[in-house]
Amino acid sequence: MPTVSLTLIGKPGCHLCDDAREIIRSVIAELPADAPAVTVDERDILQEPDLHEKYVEEIPVVLVDGRVHTYWRVDPIRLRTAILEDR
């Protein structure tokens, strides 16, 4: 079964990042049983200068399989579709 990799790029104390994290958790929890496995990695722009330089004005940023999926606000329907599209 395929695996989908999600990366949440943000920073501590960012309310939009907290919202994004909760939406990601909710979407994953509601996926059908035959959905791909999903791994989630969180990255902190305060700890990684290259990410800070690239994304400081756009956090949170969500990557799906290494590609930018969205920034600022996560649409749960769009995220679910992105996770399921390669089934």
PDB file of N, CA, C and O in Angstrom, chain B, residues numbered from 101:
ATOM      1  N   MET B 101       0.849  -1.179   0.000  1.00  0.00           N
ATOM      2  CA  MET B 101       0.000   0.000   0.000  1.00  0.00           C
ATOM      3  C   MET B 101       0.898   1.247   0.000  1.00  0.00           C
ATOM      4  O   MET B 101       1.910   1.286   0.700  1.00  0.00           O
ATOM      5  N   PRO B 102       0.526   2.251  -0.779  1.00  0.00           N
ATOM      6  CA  PRO B 102       1.343   3.466  -0.839  1.00  0.00           C
ATOM      7  C   PRO B 102       1.299   4.255   0.470  1.00  0.00           C
ATOM      8  O   PRO B 102       0.383   4.108   1.280  1.00  0.00           O
ATOM      9  N   THR B 103       2.296   5.078   0.644  1.00  0.00           N
ATOM     10  CA  THR B 103       2.367   5.963   1.798  1.00  0.00           C
ATOM     11  C   THR B 103       2.403   7.393   1.303  1.00  0.00           C
ATOM     12  O   THR B 103       3.098   7.713   0.339  1.00  0.00           O
ATOM     13  N   VAL B 104       1.648   8.252   1.972  1.00  0.00           N
ATOM     14  CA  VAL B 104       1.650   9.679   1.675  1.00  0.00           C
ATOM     15  C   VAL B 104       2.381  10.377   2.805  1.00  0.00           C
ATOM     16  O   VAL B 104       2.118  10.128   3.982  1.00  0.00           O
ATOM     17  N   SER B 105       3.299  11.249   2.435  1.00  0.00           N
ATOM     18  CA  SER B 105       4.077  11.995   3.414  1.00  0.00           C
ATOM     19  C   SER B 105       3.553  13.427   3.504  1.00  0.00           C
ATOM     20  O   SER B 105       3.534  14.154   2.511  1.00  0.00           O
ATOM     21  N   LEU B 106       3.126  13.828   4.713  1.00  0.00           N
ATOM     22  CA  LEU B 106       2.708  15.201   4.954  1.00  0.00           C
ATOM     23  C   LEU B 106       3.764  15.883   5.811  1.00  0.00           C
ATOM     24  O   LEU B 106       4.269  15.295   6.768  1.00  0.00           O
ATOM     25  N   THR B 107       4.091  17.103   5.474  1.00  0.00           N
ATOM     26  CA  THR B 107       5.010  17.896   6.277  1.00  0.00           C
ATOM     27  C   THR B 107       4.306  19.194   6.638  1.00  0.00           C
ATOM     28  O   THR B 107       3.803  19.907   5.769  1.00  0.00           O
ATOM     29  N   LEU B 108       4.279  19.490   7.925  1.00  0.00           N
ATOM     30  CA  LEU B 108       3.725  20.746   8.418  1.00  0.00           C
ATOM     31  C   LEU B 108       4.890  21.630   8.837  1.00  0.00           C
ATOM     32  O   LEU B 108       5.637  21.299   9.758  1.00  0.00           O
ATOM     33  N   ILE B 109       5.035  22.748   8.155  1.00  0.00           N
ATOM     34  CA  ILE B 109       6.107  23.690   8.461  1.00  0.00           C
ATOM     35  C   ILE B 109       5.481  24.872   9.191  1.00  0.00           C
ATOM     36  O   ILE B 109       4.573  25.521   8.671  1.00  0.00           O
ATOM     37  N   GLY B 110       5.968  25.145  10.387  1.00  0.00           N
ATOM     38  CA  GLY B 110       5.410  26.224  11.187  1.00  0.00           C
ATOM     39  C   GLY B 110       6.370  26.664  12.257  1.00  0.00           C
ATOM     40  O   GLY B 110       7.586  26.534  12.113  1.00  0.00           O
ATOM     41  N   LYS B 111       5.813  27.191  13.348  1.00  0.00           N
ATOM     42  CA  LYS B 111       6.629  27.595  14.492  1.00  0.00           C
ATOM     43  C   LYS B 111       5.767  27.564  15.741  1.00  0.00           C
ATOM     44  O   LYS B 111       4.541  27.633  15.649  1.00  0.00           O
ATOM     45  N   PRO B 112       6.391  27.463  16.906  1.00  0.00           N
ATOM     46  CA  PRO B 112       5.642  27.470  18.162  1.00  0.00           C
ATOM     47  C   PRO B 112       4.905  28.799  18.334  1.00  0.00           C
ATOM     48  O   PRO B 112       5.390  29.857  17.933  1.00  0.00           O
ATOM     49  N   GLY B 113       3.724  28.712  18.940  1.00  0.00           N
ATOM     50  CA  GLY B 113       2.957  29.913  19.226  1.00  0.00           C
ATOM     51  C   GLY B 113       2.168  30.461  18.051  1.00  0.00           C
ATOM     52  O   GLY B 113       1.575  31.535  18.151  1.00  0.00           O
ATOM     53  N   CYS B 114       2.152  29.744  16.946  1.00  0.00           N
ATOM     54  CA  CYS B 114       1.439  30.177  15.736  1.00  0.00           C
ATOM     55  C   CYS B 114       0.047  29.546  15.757  1.00  0.00           C
ATOM     56  O   CYS B 114      -0.088  28.331  15.616  1.00  0.00           O
ATOM     57  N   HIS B 115      -0.996  30.379  15.935  1.00  0.00           N
ATOM     58  CA  HIS B 115      -2.352  29.822  16.033  1.00  0.00           C
ATOM     59  C   HIS B 115      -2.801  29.182  14.723  1.00  0.00           C
ATOM     60  O   HIS B 115      -3.555  28.209  14.749  1.00  0.00           O
ATOM     61  N   LEU B 116      -2.359  29.700  13.584  1.00  0.00           N
ATOM     62  CA  LEU B 116      -2.707  29.063  12.315  1.00  0.00           C
ATOM     63  C   LEU B 116      -2.040  27.700  12.198  1.00  0.00           C
ATOM     64  O   LEU B 116      -2.609  26.772  11.621  1.00  0.00           O
ATOM     65  N   CYS B 117      -0.831  27.579  12.746  1.00  0.00           N
ATOM     66  CA  CYS B 117      -0.128  26.286  12.737  1.00  0.00           C
ATOM     67  C   CYS B 117      -0.874  25.279  13.615  1.00  0.00           C
ATOM     68  O   CYS B 117      -1.000  24.107  13.263  1.00  0.00           O
ATOM     69  N   ASP B 118      -1.364  25.753  14.759  1.00  0.00           N
ATOM     70  CA  ASP B 118      -2.155  24.877  15.635  1.00  0.00           C
ATOM     71  C   ASP B 118      -3.420  24.415  14.921  1.00  0.00           C
ATOM     72  O   ASP B 118      -3.785  23.242  14.990  1.00  0.00           O
ATOM     73  N   ASP B 119      -4.090  25.345  14.232  1.00  0.00           N
ATOM     74  CA  ASP B 119      -5.292  24.987  13.472  1.00  0.00           C
ATOM     75  C   ASP B 119      -4.968  23.953  12.393  1.00  0.00           C
ATOM     76  O   ASP B 119      -5.696  22.976  12.222  1.00  0.00           O
ATOM     77  N   ALA B 120      -3.871  24.175  11.669  1.00  0.00           N
ATOM     78  CA  ALA B 120      -3.464  23.258  10.602  1.00  0.00           C
ATOM     79  C   ALA B 120      -3.197  21.865  11.166  1.00  0.00           C
ATOM     80  O   ALA B 120      -3.602  20.862  10.578  1.00  0.00           O
ATOM     81  N   ARG B 121      -2.519  21.809  12.300  1.00  0.00           N
ATOM     82  CA  ARG B 121      -2.205  20.526  12.939  1.00  0.00           C
ATOM     83  C   ARG B 121      -3.494  19.765  13.265  1.00  0.00           C
ATOM     84  O   ARG B 121      -3.586  18.561  13.023  1.00  0.00           O
ATOM     85  N   GLU B 122      -4.474  20.459  13.806  1.00  0.00           N
ATOM     86  CA  GLU B 122      -5.737  19.827  14.167  1.00  0.00           C
ATOM     87  C   GLU B 122      -6.506  19.351  12.932  1.00  0.00           C
ATOM     88  O   GLU B 122      -7.106  18.276  12.947  1.00  0.00           O
ATOM     89  N   ILE B 123      -6.488  20.140  11.886  1.00  0.00           N
ATOM     90  CA  ILE B 123      -7.163  19.729  10.649  1.00  0.00           C
ATOM     91  C   ILE B 123      -6.492  18.498  10.069  1.00  0.00           C
ATOM     92  O   ILE B 123      -7.171  17.569   9.632  1.00  0.00           O
ATOM     93  N   ILE B 124      -5.165  18.481  10.058  1.00  0.00           N
ATOM     94  CA  ILE B 124      -4.429  17.314   9.563  1.00  0.00           C
ATOM     95  C   ILE B 124      -4.806  16.069  10.370  1.00  0.00           C
ATOM     96  O   ILE B 124      -5.099  15.020   9.797  1.00  0.00           O
ATOM     97  N   ARG B 125      -4.798  16.188  11.696  1.00  0.00           N
ATOM     98  CA  ARG B 125      -5.170  15.047  12.551  1.00  0.00           C
ATOM     99  C   ARG B 125      -6.586  14.565  12.258  1.00  0.00           C
ATOM    100  O   ARG B 125      -6.839  13.365  12.159  1.00  0.00           O
ATOM    101  N   SER B 126      -7.496  15.508  12.123  1.00  0.00           N
ATOM    102  CA  SER B 126      -8.895  15.166  11.869  1.00  0.00           C
ATOM    103  C   SER B 126      -9.064  14.463  10.524  1.00  0.00           C
ATOM    104  O   SER B 126      -9.763  13.454  10.432  1.00  0.00           O
ATOM    105  N   VAL B 127      -8.433  14.987   9.497  1.00  0.00           N
ATOM    106  CA  VAL B 127      -8.531  14.387   8.160  1.00  0.00           C
ATOM    107  C   VAL B 127      -7.976  12.968   8.179  1.00  0.00           C
ATOM    108  O   VAL B 127      -8.596  12.053   7.636  1.00  0.00           O
ATOM    109  N   ILE B 128      -6.820  12.778   8.795  1.00  0.00           N
ATOM    110  CA  ILE B 128      -6.216  11.440   8.854  1.00  0.00           C
ATOM    111  C   ILE B 128      -7.119  10.475   9.623  1.00  0.00           C
ATOM    112  O   ILE B 128      -7.290   9.328   9.212  1.00  0.00           O
ATOM    113  N   ALA B 129      -7.690  10.928  10.723  1.00  0.00           N
ATOM    114  CA  ALA B 129      -8.547  10.066  11.545  1.00  0.00           C
ATOM    115  C   ALA B 129      -9.798   9.623  10.800  1.00  0.00           C
ATOM    116  O   ALA B 129     -10.349   8.559  11.082  1.00  0.00           O
ATOM    117  N   GLU B 130     -10.244  10.433   9.853  1.00  0.00           N
ATOM    118  CA  GLU B 130     -11.483  10.129   9.134  1.00  0.00           C
ATOM    119  C   GLU B 130     -11.256   9.459   7.776  1.00  0.00           C
ATOM    120  O   GLU B 130     -12.211   9.259   7.025  1.00  0.00           O
ATOM    121  N   LEU B 131     -10.019   9.112   7.453  1.00  0.00           N
ATOM    122  CA  LEU B 131      -9.756   8.445   6.175  1.00  0.00           C
ATOM    123  C   LEU B 131     -10.346   7.040   6.171  1.00  0.00           C
ATOM    124  O   LEU B 131     -10.422   6.395   7.216  1.00  0.00           O
ATOM    125  N   PRO B 132     -10.764   6.566   5.004  1.00  0.00           N
ATOM    126  CA  PRO B 132     -11.287   5.197   4.931  1.00  0.00           C
ATOM    127  C   PRO B 132     -10.191   4.168   5.215  1.00  0.00           C
ATOM    128  O   PRO B 132      -8.999   4.458   5.124  1.00  0.00           O
ATOM    129  N   ALA B 133     -10.625   2.982   5.555  1.00  0.00           N
ATOM    130  CA  ALA B 133      -9.691   1.917   5.923  1.00  0.00           C
ATOM    131  C   ALA B 133      -8.711   1.571   4.807  1.00  0.00           C
ATOM    132  O   ALA B 133      -7.585   1.154   5.080  1.00  0.00           O
ATOM    133  N   ASP B 134      -9.126   1.739   3.557  1.00  0.00           N
ATOM    134  CA  ASP B 134      -8.249   1.378   2.445  1.00  0.00           C
ATOM    135  C   ASP B 134      -7.406   2.561   1.949  1.00  0.00           C
ATOM    136  O   ASP B 134      -6.797   2.485   0.882  1.00  0.00           O
ATOM    137  N   ALA B 135      -7.372   3.636   2.713  1.00  0.00           N
ATOM    138  CA  ALA B 135      -6.576   4.813   2.339  1.00  0.00           C
ATOM    139  C   ALA B 135      -5.089   4.514   2.501  1.00  0.00           C
ATOM    140  O   ALA B 135      -4.709   3.629   3.268  1.00  0.00           O
ATOM    141  N   PRO B 136      -4.259   5.245   1.786  1.00  0.00           N
ATOM    142  CA  PRO B 136      -2.819   5.074   1.963  1.00  0.00           C
ATOM    143  C   PRO B 136      -2.412   5.411   3.401  1.00  0.00           C
ATOM    144  O   PRO B 136      -3.081   6.191   4.078  1.00  0.00           O
ATOM    145  N   ALA B 137      -1.339   4.828   3.842  1.00  0.00           N
ATOM    146  CA  ALA B 137      -0.777   5.208   5.142  1.00  0.00           C
ATOM    147  C   ALA B 137      -0.260   6.639   5.031  1.00  0.00           C
ATOM    148  O   ALA B 137       0.256   7.035   3.986  1.00  0.00           O
ATOM    149  N   VAL B 138      -0.396   7.408   6.097  1.00  0.00           N
ATOM    150  CA  VAL B 138       0.040   8.799   6.090  1.00  0.00           C
ATOM    151  C   VAL B 138       1.066   9.006   7.191  1.00  0.00           C
ATOM    152  O   VAL B 138       0.824   8.667   8.350  1.00  0.00           O
ATOM    153  N   THR B 139       2.218   9.568   6.822  1.00  0.00           N
ATOM    154  CA  THR B 139       3.206   9.962   7.815  1.00  0.00           C
ATOM    155  C   THR B 139       3.179  11.481   7.906  1.00  0.00           C
ATOM    156  O   THR B 139       3.006  12.173   6.902  1.00  0.00           O
ATOM    157  N   VAL B 140       3.351  11.987   9.115  1.00  0.00           N
ATOM    158  CA  VAL B 140       3.338  13.431   9.333  1.00  0.00           C
ATOM    159  C   VAL B 140       4.638  13.826  10.016  1.00  0.00           C
ATOM    160  O   VAL B 140       5.033  13.247  11.028  1.00  0.00           O
ATOM    161  N   ASP B 141       5.285  14.816   9.442  1.00  0.00           N
ATOM    162  CA  ASP B 141       6.531  15.360   9.985  1.00  0.00           C
ATOM    163  C   ASP B 141       6.307  16.851  10.221  1.00  0.00           C
ATOM    164  O   ASP B 141       5.826  17.559   9.337  1.00  0.00           O
ATOM    165  N   GLU B 142       6.657  17.322  11.410  1.00  0.00           N
ATOM    166  CA  GLU B 142       6.556  18.750  11.690  1.00  0.00           C
ATOM    167  C   GLU B 142       7.947  19.363  11.679  1.00  0.00           C
ATOM    168  O   GLU B 142       8.893  18.810  12.240  1.00  0.00           O
ATOM    169  N   ARG B 143       8.050  20.502  11.036  1.00  0.00           N
ATOM    170  CA  ARG B 143       9.323  21.214  10.938  1.00  0.00           C
ATOM    171  C   ARG B 143       9.129  22.622  11.499  1.00  0.00           C
ATOM    172  O   ARG B 143       8.102  23.254  11.249  1.00  0.00           O
ATOM    173  N   ASP B 144      10.094  23.107  12.241  1.00  0.00           N
ATOM    174  CA  ASP B 144      10.036  24.402  12.912  1.00  0.00           C
ATOM    175  C   ASP B 144      10.957  25.390  12.198  1.00  0.00           C
ATOM    176  O   ASP B 144      12.169  25.183  12.137  1.00  0.00           O
ATOM    177  N   ILE B 145      10.375  26.466  11.659  1.00  0.00           N
ATOM    178  CA  ILE B 145      11.202  27.434  10.925  1.00  0.00           C
ATOM    179  C   ILE B 145      12.198  28.147  11.839  1.00  0.00           C
ATOM    180  O   ILE B 145      13.188  28.694  11.355  1.00  0.00           O
ATOM    181  N   LEU B 146      11.954  28.151  13.147  1.00  0.00           N
ATOM    182  CA  LEU B 146      12.887  28.790  14.068  1.00  0.00           C
ATOM    183  C   LEU B 146      14.142  27.943  14.283  1.00  0.00           C
ATOM    184  O   LEU B 146      15.176  28.446  14.720  1.00  0.00           O
ATOM    185  N   GLN B 147      14.036  26.656  13.970  1.00  0.00           N
ATOM    186  CA  GLN B 147      15.164  25.741  14.135  1.00  0.00           C
ATOM    187  C   GLN B 147      15.896  25.455  12.830  1.00  0.00           C
ATOM    188  O   GLN B 147      16.983  24.877  12.834  1.00  0.00           O
ATOM    189  N   GLU B 148      15.298  25.860  11.716  1.00  0.00           N
ATOM    190  CA  GLU B 148      15.880  25.547  10.410  1.00  0.00           C
ATOM    191  C   GLU B 148      15.943  26.819   9.560  1.00  0.00           C
ATOM    192  O   GLU B 148      14.948  27.211   8.951  1.00  0.00           O
ATOM    193  N   PRO B 149      17.111  27.458   9.520  1.00  0.00           N
ATOM    194  CA  PRO B 149      17.249  28.746   8.816  1.00  0.00           C
ATOM    195  C   PRO B 149      16.810  28.718   7.354  1.00  0.00           C
ATOM    196  O   PRO B 149      16.252  29.697   6.860  1.00  0.00           O
ATOM    197  N   ASP B 150      17.052  27.620   6.666  1.00  0.00           N
ATOM    198  CA  ASP B 150      16.647  27.558   5.257  1.00  0.00           C
ATOM    199  C   ASP B 150      15.126  27.595   5.110  1.00  0.00           C
ATOM    200  O   ASP B 150      14.605  28.235   4.197  1.00  0.00           O
ATOM    201  N   LEU B 151      14.412  26.906   6.013  1.00  0.00           N
ATOM    202  CA  LEU B 151      12.952  26.953   5.977  1.00  0.00           C
ATOM    203  C   LEU B 151      12.443  28.329   6.393  1.00  0.00           C
ATOM    204  O   LEU B 151      11.461  28.825   5.840  1.00  0.00           O
ATOM    205  N   HIS B 152      13.107  28.941   7.361  1.00  0.00           N
ATOM    206  CA  HIS B 152      12.722  30.281   7.801  1.00  0.00           C
ATOM    207  C   HIS B 152      12.806  31.261   6.633  1.00  0.00           C
ATOM    208  O   HIS B 152      11.881  32.034   6.386  1.00  0.00           O
ATOM    209  N   GLU B 153      13.910  31.216   5.931  1.00  0.00           N
ATOM    210  CA  GLU B 153      14.112  32.127   4.798  1.00  0.00           C
ATOM    211  C   GLU B 153      13.050  31.909   3.713  1.00  0.00           C
ATOM    212  O   GLU B 153      12.549  32.864   3.120  1.00  0.00           O
ATOM    213  N   LYS B 154      12.726  30.665   3.470  1.00  0.00           N
ATOM    214  CA  LYS B 154      11.817  30.330   2.374  1.00  0.00           C
ATOM    215  C   LYS B 154      10.343  30.569   2.718  1.00  0.00           C
ATOM    216  O   LYS B 154       9.567  30.996   1.863  1.00  0.00           O
ATOM    217  N   TYR B 155       9.956  30.293   3.978  1.00  0.00           N
ATOM    218  CA  TYR B 155       8.537  30.263   4.300  1.00  0.00           C
ATOM    219  C   TYR B 155       8.087  31.222   5.401  1.00  0.00           C
ATOM    220  O   TYR B 155       6.931  31.145   5.816  1.00  0.00           O
ATOM    221  N   VAL B 156       8.925  32.103   5.884  1.00  0.00           N
ATOM    222  CA  VAL B 156       8.582  32.922   7.053  1.00  0.00           C
ATOM    223  C   VAL B 156       7.263  33.675   6.894  1.00  0.00           C
ATOM    224  O   VAL B 156       6.556  33.868   7.883  1.00  0.00           O
ATOM    225  N   GLU B 157       6.914  34.100   5.706  1.00  0.00           N
ATOM    226  CA  GLU B 157       5.683  34.866   5.487  1.00  0.00           C
ATOM    227  C   GLU B 157       4.492  33.996   5.121  1.00  0.00           C
ATOM    228  O   GLU B 157       3.401  34.521   4.896  1.00  0.00           O
ATOM    229  N   GLU B 158       4.667  32.691   5.056  1.00  0.00           N
ATOM    230  CA  GLU B 158       3.605  31.816   4.549  1.00  0.00           C
ATOM    231  C   GLU B 158       3.137  30.749   5.530  1.00  0.00           C
ATOM    232  O   GLU B 158       2.229  29.986   5.199  1.00  0.00           O
ATOM    233  N   ILE B 159       3.722  30.664   6.723  1.00  0.00           N
ATOM    234  CA  ILE B 159       3.373  29.567   7.626  1.00  0.00           C
ATOM    235  C   ILE B 159       1.935  29.677   8.111  1.00  0.00           C
ATOM    236  O   ILE B 159       1.401  30.778   8.246  1.00  0.00           O
ATOM    237  N   PRO B 160       1.324  28.556   8.367  1.00  0.00           N
ATOM    238  CA  PRO B 160       1.850  27.220   8.161  1.00  0.00           C
ATOM    239  C   PRO B 160       1.850  26.827   6.686  1.00  0.00           C
ATOM    240  O   PRO B 160       1.020  27.276   5.895  1.00  0.00           O
ATOM    241  N   VAL B 161       2.792  25.990   6.358  1.00  0.00           N
ATOM    242  CA  VAL B 161       2.883  25.431   5.014  1.00  0.00           C
ATOM    243  C   VAL B 161       2.713  23.923   5.148  1.00  0.00           C
ATOM    244  O   VAL B 161       3.315  23.298   6.020  1.00  0.00           O
ATOM    245  N   VAL B 162       1.899  23.350   4.288  1.00  0.00           N
ATOM    246  CA  VAL B 162       1.717  21.903   4.276  1.00  0.00           C
ATOM    247  C   VAL B 162       2.252  21.373   2.951  1.00  0.00           C
ATOM    248  O   VAL B 162       1.847  21.815   1.876  1.00  0.00           O
ATOM    249  N   LEU B 163       3.162  20.424   3.053  1.00  0.00           N
ATOM    250  CA  LEU B 163       3.695  19.736   1.881  1.00  0.00           C
ATOM    251  C   LEU B 163       3.060  18.349   1.813  1.00  0.00           C
ATOM    252  O   LEU B 163       2.904  17.680   2.834  1.00  0.00           O
ATOM    253  N   VAL B 164       2.704  17.931   0.627  1.00  0.00           N
ATOM    254  CA  VAL B 164       2.232  16.565   0.397  1.00  0.00           C
ATOM    255  C   VAL B 164       3.242  15.916  -0.536  1.00  0.00           C
ATOM    256  O   VAL B 164       3.424  16.335  -1.679  1.00  0.00           O
ATOM    257  N   ASP B 165       3.889  14.887  -0.020  1.00  0.00           N
ATOM    258  CA  ASP B 165       4.941  14.195  -0.771  1.00  0.00           C
ATOM    259  C   ASP B 165       5.994  15.184  -1.288  1.00  0.00           C
ATOM    260  O   ASP B 165       6.464  15.079  -2.421  1.00  0.00           O
ATOM    261  N   GLY B 166       6.347  16.139  -0.435  1.00  0.00           N
ATOM    262  CA  GLY B 166       7.433  17.071  -0.739  1.00  0.00           C
ATOM    263  C   GLY B 166       7.045  18.269  -1.578  1.00  0.00           C
ATOM    264  O   GLY B 166       7.881  19.135  -1.837  1.00  0.00           O
ATOM    265  N   ARG B 167       5.794  18.339  -2.010  1.00  0.00           N
ATOM    266  CA  ARG B 167       5.335  19.468  -2.826  1.00  0.00           C
ATOM    267  C   ARG B 167       4.393  20.348  -2.006  1.00  0.00           C
ATOM    268  O   ARG B 167       3.596  19.845  -1.213  1.00  0.00           O
ATOM    269  N   VAL B 168       4.488  21.651  -2.198  1.00  0.00           N
ATOM    270  CA  VAL B 168       3.608  22.559  -1.466  1.00  0.00           C
ATOM    271  C   VAL B 168       2.161  22.265  -1.833  1.00  0.00           C
ATOM    272  O   VAL B 168       1.774  22.311  -3.001  1.00  0.00           O
ATOM    273  N   HIS B 169       1.384  21.967  -0.823  1.00  0.00           N
ATOM    274  CA  HIS B 169      -0.052  21.730  -0.992  1.00  0.00           C
ATOM    275  C   HIS B 169      -0.828  23.013  -0.684  1.00  0.00           C
ATOM    276  O   HIS B 169      -1.716  23.405  -1.441  1.00  0.00           O
ATOM    277  N   THR B 170      -0.489  23.658   0.426  1.00  0.00           N
ATOM    278  CA  THR B 170      -1.182  24.874   0.823  1.00  0.00           C
ATOM    279  C   THR B 170      -0.363  25.628   1.853  1.00  0.00           C
ATOM    280  O   THR B 170       0.591  25.101   2.425  1.00  0.00           O
ATOM    281  N   TYR B 171      -0.752  26.860   2.073  1.00  0.00           N
ATOM    282  CA  TYR B 171      -0.169  27.651   3.144  1.00  0.00           C
ATOM    283  C   TYR B 171      -1.271  28.485   3.790  1.00  0.00           C
ATOM    284  O   TYR B 171      -2.338  28.677   3.207  1.00  0.00           O
ATOM    285  N   TRP B 172      -1.011  28.967   4.972  1.00  0.00           N
ATOM    286  CA  TRP B 172      -1.906  29.751   5.838  1.00  0.00           C
ATOM    287  C   TRP B 172      -3.073  28.939   6.370  1.00  0.00           C
ATOM    288  O   TRP B 172      -3.112  28.657   7.568  1.00  0.00           O
ATOM    289  N   ARG B 173      -4.013  28.555   5.543  1.00  0.00           N
ATOM    290  CA  ARG B 173      -5.192  27.821   6.012  1.00  0.00           C
ATOM    291  C   ARG B 173      -5.308  26.502   5.240  1.00  0.00           C
ATOM    292  O   ARG B 173      -5.120  26.447   4.024  1.00  0.00           O
ATOM    293  N   VAL B 174      -5.623  25.452   5.985  1.00  0.00           N
ATOM    294  CA  VAL B 174      -5.741  24.122   5.386  1.00  0.00           C
ATOM    295  C   VAL B 174      -7.217  23.808   5.172  1.00  0.00           C
ATOM    296  O   VAL B 174      -8.011  23.843   6.112  1.00  0.00           O
ATOM    297  N   ASP B 175      -7.573  23.505   3.942  1.00  0.00           N
ATOM    298  CA  ASP B 175      -8.936  23.095   3.611  1.00  0.00           C
ATOM    299  C   ASP B 175      -8.999  21.580   3.777  1.00  0.00           C
ATOM    300  O   ASP B 175      -8.317  20.854   3.054  1.00  0.00           O
ATOM    301  N   PRO B 176      -9.810  21.093   4.718  1.00  0.00           N
ATOM    302  CA  PRO B 176      -9.833  19.650   4.974  1.00  0.00           C
ATOM    303  C   PRO B 176     -10.273  18.816   3.774  1.00  0.00           C
ATOM    304  O   PRO B 176      -9.745  17.725   3.562  1.00  0.00           O
ATOM    305  N   ILE B 177     -11.211  19.297   3.000  1.00  0.00           N
ATOM    306  CA  ILE B 177     -11.676  18.535   1.831  1.00  0.00           C
ATOM    307  C   ILE B 177     -10.571  18.437   0.788  1.00  0.00           C
ATOM    308  O   ILE B 177     -10.348  17.376   0.205  1.00  0.00           O
ATOM    309  N   ARG B 178      -9.892  19.534   0.560  1.00  0.00           N
ATOM    310  CA  ARG B 178      -8.787  19.541  -0.415  1.00  0.00           C
ATOM    311  C   ARG B 178      -7.638  18.636   0.047  1.00  0.00           C
ATOM    312  O   ARG B 178      -7.036  17.931  -0.763  1.00  0.00           O
ATOM    313  N   LEU B 179      -7.336  18.659   1.349  1.00  0.00           N
ATOM    314  CA  LEU B 179      -6.269  17.800   1.883  1.00  0.00           C
ATOM    315  C   LEU B 179      -6.654  16.328   1.750  1.00  0.00           C
ATOM    316  O   LEU B 179      -5.840  15.507   1.328  1.00  0.00           O
ATOM    317  N   ARG B 180      -7.879  15.999   2.105  1.00  0.00           N
ATOM    318  CA  ARG B 180      -8.343  14.609   1.985  1.00  0.00           C
ATOM    319  C   ARG B 180      -8.229  14.137   0.537  1.00  0.00           C
ATOM    320  O   ARG B 180      -7.772  13.025   0.272  1.00  0.00           O
ATOM    321  N   THR B 181      -8.644  14.986  -0.390  1.00  0.00           N
ATOM    322  CA  THR B 181      -8.562  14.647  -1.813  1.00  0.00           C
ATOM    323  C   THR B 181      -7.113  14.400  -2.223  1.00  0.00           C
ATOM    324  O   THR B 181      -6.829  13.451  -2.954  1.00  0.00           O
ATOM    325  N   ALA B 182      -6.204  15.238  -1.765  1.00  0.00           N
ATOM    326  CA  ALA B 182      -4.786  15.070  -2.110  1.00  0.00           C
ATOM    327  C   ALA B 182      -4.230  13.757  -1.565  1.00  0.00           C
ATOM    328  O   ALA B 182      -3.436  13.093  -2.233  1.00  0.00           O
ATOM    329  N   ILE B 183      -4.633  13.389  -0.385  1.00  0.00           N
ATOM    330  CA  ILE B 183      -4.159  12.135   0.216  1.00  0.00           C
ATOM    331  C   ILE B 183      -4.695  10.932  -0.558  1.00  0.00           C
ATOM    332  O   ILE B 183      -3.978   9.955  -0.770  1.00  0.00           O
ATOM    333  N   LEU B 184      -5.942  11.006  -0.971  1.00  0.00           N
ATOM    334  CA  LEU B 184      -6.593   9.858  -1.619  1.00  0.00           C
ATOM    335  C   LEU B 184      -6.389   9.775  -3.119  1.00  0.00           C
ATOM    336  O   LEU B 184      -6.705   8.747  -3.717  1.00  0.00           O
ATOM    337  N   GLU B 185      -5.879  10.807  -3.742  1.00  0.00           N
ATOM    338  CA  GLU B 185      -5.851  10.834  -5.207  1.00  0.00           C
ATOM    339  C   GLU B 185      -4.969   9.766  -5.855  1.00  0.00           C
ATOM    340  O   GLU B 185      -5.193   9.427  -7.017  1.00  0.00           O
ATOM    341  N   ASP B 186      -3.999   9.236  -5.163  1.00  0.00           N
ATOM    342  CA  ASP B 186      -3.100   8.247  -5.762  1.00  0.00           C
ATOM    343  C   ASP B 186      -3.485   6.808  -5.438  1.00  0.00           C
ATOM    344  O   ASP B 186      -2.687   5.895  -5.652  1.00  0.00           O
ATOM    345  N   ARG B 187      -4.686   6.594  -4.928  1.00  0.00           N
ATOM    346  CA  ARG B 187      -5.083   5.227  -4.568  1.00  0.00           C
ATOM    347  C   ARG B 187      -5.256   4.352  -5.758  1.00  0.00           C
ATOM    348  O   ARG B 187      -5.588   3.175  -5.617  1.00  0.00           O
TER     349      ARG B 187
END
